[in-house]
Amino acid sequence: YLPKRAAAKFLKRLGYKIVARGVRSKLGELDIVAVDDRTVVFVEVKTRTDTDAGQPLDAVTPEKQRRLTQAALAFLKYRGLLEHRSRFDVVSVVWPADSQEPAIDHIVNAFEAVGRGQ
């Protein structure tokens, strides 16, 4: 919960407008949906307490990308936003247990839409 709030706060400081958080459907969950200029941005938030087992971005596997693409497409259809440009960003949050502040890394356009109907 806290890492996603920290990610949203970070994105707001960059000028993003947060329009939805934790959007759940049968296709999966979209952590954050934001608008950057005129682009709808689907933001996947990945958190770790350390990077010993790899970077948080490593958890955004091809299968995860496929599921996020499906959930994003459903969101765009439901909201009547199919004509808008969209992209997928990843916010990596490394928040050690002994730290008050996380290290946040924002990967813009982290992956392209994958699967059928993208």
Secondary structure, DSSP 8 states (H G I E B T S, - for coil): -HHHHHHHHHHHHTT-EEEEEEEEETTEEEEEEEEETTEEEEEEEEEES-STT--GGGG--HHHHHHHHHHHHHHHHHTT-TTS-EEEEEEEEE--TT-SS-EEEEEEEEE---STT-
